[in-house]
Amino acid sequence: MLIVAVSTALAACGDSDKATTAGSATPAPTSAAPSAVATSAAATPSSPAAGAASDKELCEAVKKASTEMKAELVKVATAGEPSAEDFKKILTELEKRVTTAAATGDGKVAAALRTFGAEAAKAASSADPATAADNPAFEKAGEDITTACKAAGINVVV
């Protein structure tokens, strides 16, 4: 149950094809967490308007981070039953990457990433992070990223 909740969150930013193949060790996620920041996208978090990353760049970064977080989830899940601490670590890293990426942009994608980051942080700080991530607000935040990235021409499944 916990794996389903977090993989749902982590699927938010992956390709639909990758979501089904990456989910072979866990149920295929339908929404998830974009989590994303490549170091090149993490440049100037304090001033997003000056030289802000485009929505397309943010979506590409989210897609990459999502793939990495899903791989980490699969690794943890194949080692045995993931603990609350495992989920906390994954959600905390996801929140960090999403928040860092959001700080580099100023469009709809950045706004969706900020909301998603806040939801990931809430879930990570709870006693049962996987269950906390399985909620409508978290799911909607992921869907908002999918929608914003689709408008930017990047297929990110949330």
C-alpha positions in Angstrom: 0.0 0.0 0.0 2.8 2.4 0.9 4.6 1.6 -2.3 1.5 2.3 -4.4 1.1 5.7 -2.7 4.6 6.9 -3.2 5.0 5.4 -6.7 1.8 7.3 -7.6 3.4 10.4 -6.4 6.7 9.7 -8.2 5.0 8.9 -11.4 4.0 12.4 -11.8 6.9 13.4 -13.9 7.8 10.4 -16.0 7.0 9.4 -19.5 3.9 7.3 -19.7 6.0 4.5 -21.3 8.6 4.8 -18.5 5.9 4.8 -15.8 4.7 1.3 -16.9 8.2 -0.1 -17.3 9.6 1.4 -14.2 6.7 0.3 -12.3 7.2 -3.4 -13.1 8.5 -4.0 -9.5 5.6 -1.9 -8.2 2.1 -1.1 -9.5 2.2 1.2 -12.5 1.7 4.8 -11.2 -0.9 7.0 -12.6 0.2 10.2 -11.0 3.4 11.3 -9.4 5.9 13.6 -8.4 7.9 15.6 -10.5 11.0 16.1 -8.8 13.4 17.7 -10.8 16.4 19.6 -10.9 19.4 19.1 -12.9 22.3 21.2 -11.7 22.1 23.4 -14.8 18.5 24.2 -13.9 19.4 25.1 -10.4 21.2 28.3 -11.1 19.7 31.3 -9.5 17.0 30.4 -7.0 16.6 33.9 -5.6 15.7 35.7 -8.8 13.6 33.6 -11.2 12.6 36.5 -13.4 16.2 37.3 -14.4 17.3 34.6 -16.8 14.5 32.3 -15.7 14.4 28.7 -16.9 11.7 28.1 -19.5 8.8 25.9 -18.7 10.2 23.4 -21.2 13.6 23.3 -19.3 11.8 22.9 -16.0 9.7 20.0 -17.4 12.8 18.3 -18.7 14.5 18.7 -15.3 11.4 17.3 -13.6 11.3 14.4 -15.9 14.9 13.5 -15.2 14.5 13.8 -11.4 11.3 11.8 -11.5 13.1 9.0 -13.3 15.8 9.0 -10.7 13.4 9.0 -7.8 11.4 6.2 -9.3 14.7 4.2 -9.7 15.4 4.8 -6.0 11.9 3.7 -5.0 12.3 0.5 -7.0 15.7 -0.1 -5.4 14.3 0.3 -1.9 11.2 -1.8 -2.7 13.3 -4.7 -4.1 15.4 -4.7 -1.0 12.4 -5.5 1.1 9.4 -3.7 2.6 10.3 0.1 2.5 10.2 1.8 5.9 8.7 5.2 6.8 12.3 6.4 6.8 12.8 5.2 3.2 9.7 7.1 2.0 10.7 10.2 4.0 14.2 10.2 2.3 12.7 9.8 -1.1 10.0 12.5 -0.6 12.5 14.9 1.0 14.8 14.5 -2.0 11.8 15.0 -4.3 10.8 18.1 -2.5 14.3 19.5 -2.6 14.6 18.9 -6.4 11.2 20.3 -7.2 11.6 23.4 -5.0 15.1 24.0 -6.5 13.7 23.7 -10.0 10.8 25.9 -9.3 13.1 28.6 -8.0 14.7 28.9 -11.4 11.4 29.6 -13.3 8.5 31.9 -13.1 5.8 30.4 -15.3 2.9 27.9 -14.8 5.3 25.0 -14.5 7.3 26.7 -11.7 4.0 27.5 -9.9 2.9 23.9 -10.2 6.3 22.7 -8.9 6.2 24.9 -5.9 2.7 23.5 -5.0 3.9 20.0 -5.5 7.1 20.6 -3.4 5.0 21.9 -0.5 2.8 18.7 -0.7 5.9 16.5 -0.8 7.4 18.3 2.2 4.1 17.8 4.2 4.1 14.1 3.4 7.8 13.7 4.2 7.4 15.3 7.6 4.5 13.1 8.7 4.9 9.9 10.8 3.7 7.8 7.8 5.0 9.6 4.7 3.7 7.1 2.1 0.1 7.3 3.5 0.4 11.1 3.8 1.4 11.3 0.1 -1.7 9.4 -0.9 -4.1 12.3 -0.8 -6.1 14.4 -3.3 -4.0 17.6 -2.9 -0.8 15.8 -3.7 -2.4 14.1 -6.7 -3.8 17.3 -8.0 -0.4 19.0 -7.7 1.0 16.3 -9.8 -1.8 16.6 -12.4 -1.1 20.3 -12.5 2.5 19.6 -13.5 1.4 17.2 -16.2 -1.0 19.8 -17.6 1.6 22.6 -17.5 4.3 20.5 -19.1 2.0 19.3 -21.8 1.3 23.0 -22.7 5.1 23.4 -22.8 5.4 20.5 -25.2 6.9 18.0 -22.8 5.0 14.8 -21.9 5.3 14.4 -18.2 2.8 12.0 -16.7 1.6 13.0 -13.3 
